[in-house]
Amino acid sequence: MSNHTPTPWTVIGSRTVVSDRWIHLRADDCRDDRGHEIAPYYVLEPADWISVLAITTDGDAVIVEEYRHGAGVVALGTIGGAVEEGESALAAARRELREETGYAAGELIDLGATWANFGNHSNRVHHFLATGCVPTGERSLDDSEAIAVHLMPLEAAGPQLEQSYHLLTWYLARDVLARRGRA
């Protein structure tokens, strides 16, 4: 067993591999503190993401179902999306809730942020709980989105969430709701 204390690598070179509206990928040439070269090391640089577990005034979870091309599956999930440039995570959560579901929240609670995948992503996922949600109007989906909205009991929702950070949002939200005596 090694007791070598990890330290950040030194980046000795970096180049953009691809950059468009969907992805920004860079390749770093790195050196660790023992002189080992790690090159290329690929890093995805997406915008920060939000994940919102929405709860209606009746206590049901608002869950979305959509096709996820990376895995090639249609899956249930929390409301989510990218934080746009110049937008706060809170504003993105409010916007994505309205756009994807047509609902608005009575209260939006910041549950904290986690790294999306700190092995090779530079972004964070901002988790939110939206309570007192009510339908307020039309959804505004992107051209590439086909989203079905489902209402289900909160406890039934969690076991159906297969994306890791969606499930984490559910756990964090349950803790807040339990402290408030609502779970």
C-alpha positions as a Markdown table, in Angstrom:
| # | Residue | x | y | z |
|---|---|---|---|---|
| 1 | Met | 0.0 | 0.0 | 0.0 |
| 2 | Ser | 1.3 | 3.4 | -1.0 |
| 3 | Asn | 1.2 | 6.3 | 1.4 |
| 4 | His | 2.1 | 8.8 | -1.3 |
| 5 | Thr | 0.0 | 11.9 | -0.7 |
| 6 | Pro | -1.8 | 12.9 | -3.9 |
| 7 | Thr | -1.1 | 16.3 | -5.4 |
| 8 | Pro | -2.6 | 18.1 | -8.4 |
| 9 | Trp | -0.9 | 17.4 | -11.7 |
| 10 | Thr | 0.9 | 20.1 | -13.6 |
| 11 | Val | -0.6 | 21.0 | -17.0 |
| 12 | Ile | 2.3 | 21.4 | -19.5 |
| 13 | Gly | 0.0 | 21.8 | -22.5 |
| 14 | Ser | -3.6 | 22.0 | -23.4 |
| 15 | Arg | -5.6 | 22.1 | -26.7 |
| 16 | Thr | -9.2 | 22.2 | -27.7 |
| 17 | Val | -10.3 | 19.0 | -29.5 |
| 18 | Val | -13.8 | 20.0 | -30.3 |
| 19 | Ser | -16.0 | 22.9 | -29.3 |
| 20 | Asp | -19.6 | 23.5 | -30.4 |
| 21 | Arg | -23.0 | 24.1 | -28.9 |
| 22 | Trp | -23.2 | 20.5 | -27.5 |
| 23 | Ile | -19.7 | 19.9 | -26.2 |
| 24 | His | -16.4 | 21.4 | -25.3 |
| 25 | Leu | -13.6 | 18.8 | -25.1 |
| 26 | Arg | -10.0 | 19.7 | -24.3 |
| 27 | Ala | -6.9 | 17.5 | -24.2 |
| 28 | Asp | -4.4 | 18.2 | -21.5 |
| 29 | Asp | -0.8 | 17.0 | -21.3 |
| 30 | Cys | 0.0 | 16.6 | -17.7 |
| 31 | Arg | 2.9 | 15.6 | -15.4 |
| 32 | Asp | 2.4 | 14.3 | -11.8 |
| 33 | Asp | 4.8 | 15.2 | -8.9 |
| 34 | Arg | 6.8 | 12.0 | -9.5 |
| 35 | Gly | 7.5 | 13.0 | -13.1 |
| 36 | His | 5.1 | 10.7 | -14.8 |
| 37 | Glu | 3.5 | 12.1 | -18.0 |
| 38 | Ile | -0.2 | 11.7 | -18.5 |
| 39 | Ala | -1.0 | 12.7 | -22.0 |
| 40 | Pro | -3.5 | 13.3 | -23.4 |
| 41 | Tyr | -6.0 | 13.5 | -20.6 |
| 42 | Tyr | -9.4 | 14.5 | -21.9 |
| 43 | Val | -11.6 | 16.9 | -20.0 |
| 44 | Leu | -15.2 | 17.7 | -20.9 |
| 45 | Glu | -16.2 | 21.3 | -20.1 |
| 46 | Pro | -20.0 | 21.5 | -20.1 |
| 47 | Ala | -22.0 | 24.2 | -18.5 |
| 48 | Asp | -23.1 | 23.5 | -14.9 |
| 49 | Trp | -26.3 | 21.5 | -14.7 |
| 50 | Ile | -29.4 | 21.7 | -12.5 |
| 51 | Ser | -31.5 | 18.9 | -11.1 |
| 52 | Val | -34.9 | 19.7 | -9.6 |
| 53 | Leu | -37.2 | 17.4 | -7.7 |
| 54 | Ala | -40.6 | 19.1 | -7.9 |
| 55 | Ile | -43.4 | 18.4 | -5.4 |
| 56 | Thr | -47.0 | 19.5 | -6.1 |
| 57 | Thr | -49.2 | 21.1 | -3.6 |
| 58 | Asp | -50.8 | 17.6 | -3.2 |
| 59 | Gly | -47.5 | 16.1 | -2.3 |
| 60 | Asp | -46.8 | 14.2 | -5.6 |
| 61 | Ala | -43.4 | 14.2 | -7.3 |
| 62 | Val | -43.3 | 15.7 | -10.8 |
| 63 | Ile | -41.1 | 13.3 | -12.8 |
| 64 | Val | -40.1 | 13.7 | -16.5 |
| 65 | Glu | -39.6 | 10.9 | -19.0 |
| 66 | Glu | -37.4 | 11.3 | -22.0 |
| 67 | Tyr | -35.0 | 9.6 | -24.4 |
| 68 | Arg | -31.4 | 9.8 | -23.3 |
| 69 | His | -29.2 | 9.2 | -26.4 |
| 70 | Gly | -25.9 | 8.5 | -24.6 |
| 71 | Ala | -27.4 | 5.4 | -23.0 |
| 72 | Gly | -29.9 | 4.8 | -25.7 |
| 73 | Val | -32.8 | 4.6 | -23.2 |
| 74 | Val | -36.1 | 6.2 | -22.4 |
| 75 | Ala | -35.9 | 7.0 | -18.7 |
| 76 | Leu | -37.6 | 8.7 | -15.8 |
| 77 | Gly | -35.7 | 11.6 | -14.2 |
| 78 | Thr | -35.8 | 14.8 | -12.3 |
| 79 | Ile | -36.2 | 18.1 | -14.1 |
| 80 | Gly | -32.9 | 19.2 | -15.4 |
| 81 | Gly | -30.8 | 21.1 | -17.9 |
| 82 | Ala | -27.8 | 23.4 | -18.3 |
| 83 | Val | -27.2 | 26.7 | -16.6 |
| 84 | Glu | -27.0 | 29.2 | -19.4 |
| 85 | Glu | -24.1 | 31.7 | -19.6 |
| 86 | Gly | -24.8 | 34.6 | -17.2 |
| 87 | Glu | -27.6 | 32.7 | -15.5 |
| 88 | Ser | -27.7 | 31.7 | -11.8 |
| 89 | Ala | -28.3 | 28.0 | -11.0 |
| 90 | Leu | -31.5 | 29.1 | -9.1 |
| 91 | Ala | -32.8 | 30.9 | -12.2 |
| 92 | Ala | -31.9 | 27.9 | -14.4 |
| 93 | Ala | -33.9 | 25.6 | -12.0 |
| 94 | Arg | -36.9 | 27.9 | -12.1 |
| 95 | Arg | -36.7 | 28.1 | -16.0 |
| 96 | Glu | -36.2 | 24.4 | -16.6 |
| 97 | Leu | -39.1 | 23.6 | -14.3 |
| 98 | Arg | -41.4 | 25.8 | -16.3 |
| 99 | Glu | -40.0 | 24.8 | -19.7 |
| 100 | Glu | -40.1 | 21.0 | -19.2 |
| 101 | Thr | -43.2 | 20.7 | -17.1 |
| 102 | Gly | -45.3 | 23.9 | -17.2 |
| 103 | Tyr | -45.2 | 24.0 | -13.4 |
| 104 | Ala | -44.0 | 26.8 | -11.1 |
| 105 | Ala | -42.8 | 26.4 | -7.6 |
| 106 | Gly | -44.1 | 28.1 | -4.5 |
| 107 | Glu | -40.6 | 27.6 | -3.0 |
| 108 | Leu | -37.3 | 26.6 | -4.5 |
| 109 | Ile | -34.8 | 25.2 | -2.0 |
| 110 | Asp | -31.1 | 25.0 | -2.9 |
| 111 | Leu | -29.8 | 21.5 | -1.8 |
| 112 | Gly | -26.2 | 22.2 | -2.7 |
| 113 | Ala | -24.0 | 21.2 | -5.6 |
| 114 | Thr | -21.8 | 18.2 | -6.4 |
| 115 | Trp | -19.3 | 17.5 | -9.1 |
| 116 | Ala | -21.0 | 15.9 | -12.2 |
| 117 | Asn | -18.0 | 13.5 | -12.7 |
| 118 | Phe | -14.8 | 15.0 | -11.3 |
| 119 | Gly | -12.7 | 12.4 | -13.1 |
| 120 | Asn | -13.1 | 14.1 | -16.5 |
| 121 | His | -15.8 | 16.8 | -16.2 |
| 122 | Ser | -15.3 | 20.4 | -15.1 |
| 123 | Asn | -18.9 | 21.1 | -14.2 |
| 124 | Arg | -21.1 | 20.8 | -11.1 |
| 125 | Val | -24.7 | 19.7 | -10.7 |
| 126 | His | -26.8 | 22.1 | -8.6 |
| 127 | His | -29.6 | 20.2 | -6.7 |
| 128 | Phe | -32.9 | 21.8 | -5.9 |
| 129 | Leu | -36.2 | 20.9 | -4.2 |
| 130 | Ala | -39.3 | 22.7 | -5.6 |
| 131 | Thr | -42.3 | 22.6 | -3.3 |
| 132 | Gly | -45.8 | 23.9 | -3.7 |
| 133 | Cys | -45.6 | 23.3 | -7.5 |
| 134 | Val | -48.7 | 24.1 | -9.5 |
| 135 | Pro | -49.3 | 24.0 | -13.3 |
| 136 | Thr | -49.1 | 27.5 | -14.7 |
| 137 | Gly | -49.2 | 27.2 | -18.4 |
| 138 | Glu | -47.6 | 25.8 | -21.5 |
| 139 | Arg | -44.3 | 24.1 | -21.6 |
| 140 | Ser | -41.5 | 25.4 | -23.9 |
| 141 | Leu | -39.5 | 22.4 | -25.1 |
| 142 | Asp | -36.4 | 22.6 | -27.2 |
| 143 | Asp | -36.7 | 21.2 | -30.7 |
| 144 | Ser | -34.8 | 18.0 | -29.7 |
| 145 | Glu | -36.9 | 17.4 | -26.6 |
| 146 | Ala | -39.9 | 15.0 | -26.3 |
| 147 | Ile | -40.8 | 14.9 | -22.6 |
| 148 | Ala | -43.7 | 13.2 | -20.8 |
| 149 | Val | -44.6 | 14.6 | -17.4 |
| 150 | His | -45.7 | 12.1 | -14.7 |
| 151 | Leu | -47.1 | 12.7 | -11.2 |
| 152 | Met | -46.3 | 9.9 | -8.7 |
| 153 | Pro | -45.9 | 9.5 | -4.9 |
| 154 | Leu | -42.5 | 10.8 | -3.7 |
| 155 | Glu | -41.5 | 7.4 | -2.3 |
| 156 | Ala | -42.4 | 5.6 | -5.6 |
| 157 | Ala | -40.3 | 8.0 | -7.6 |
| 158 | Gly | -36.8 | 7.4 | -6.1 |
| 159 | Pro | -36.5 | 3.7 | -7.0 |
| 160 | Gln | -37.3 | 4.5 | -10.6 |
| 161 | Leu | -34.5 | 7.1 | -11.0 |
| 162 | Glu | -31.6 | 5.5 | -12.8 |
| 163 | Gln | -29.3 | 8.6 | -13.3 |
| 164 | Ser | -27.0 | 8.9 | -10.3 |
| 165 | Tyr | -27.4 | 12.7 | -9.8 |
| 166 | His | -31.2 | 12.5 | -10.2 |
| 167 | Leu | -31.3 | 9.9 | -7.4 |
| 168 | Leu | -29.0 | 12.1 | -5.3 |
| 169 | Thr | -31.4 | 15.0 | -5.7 |
| 170 | Trp | -34.2 | 12.7 | -4.5 |
| 171 | Tyr | -32.3 | 11.7 | -1.4 |
| 172 | Leu | -31.3 | 15.3 | -0.6 |
| 173 | Ala | -34.9 | 16.4 | -1.0 |
| 174 | Arg | -36.2 | 13.6 | 1.2 |
| 175 | Asp | -33.9 | 14.7 | 4.0 |
| 176 | Val | -35.2 | 18.3 | 3.8 |
| 177 | Leu | -38.8 | 17.2 | 3.6 |
| 178 | Ala | -38.3 | 14.9 | 6.6 |
| 179 | Arg | -36.8 | 17.7 | 8.7 |
| 180 | Arg | -39.9 | 19.8 | 7.8 |
| 181 | Gly | -42.2 | 16.9 | 8.7 |
| 182 | Arg | -43.5 | 16.4 | 5.1 |
| 183 | Ala | -41.9 | 13.1 | 4.0 |
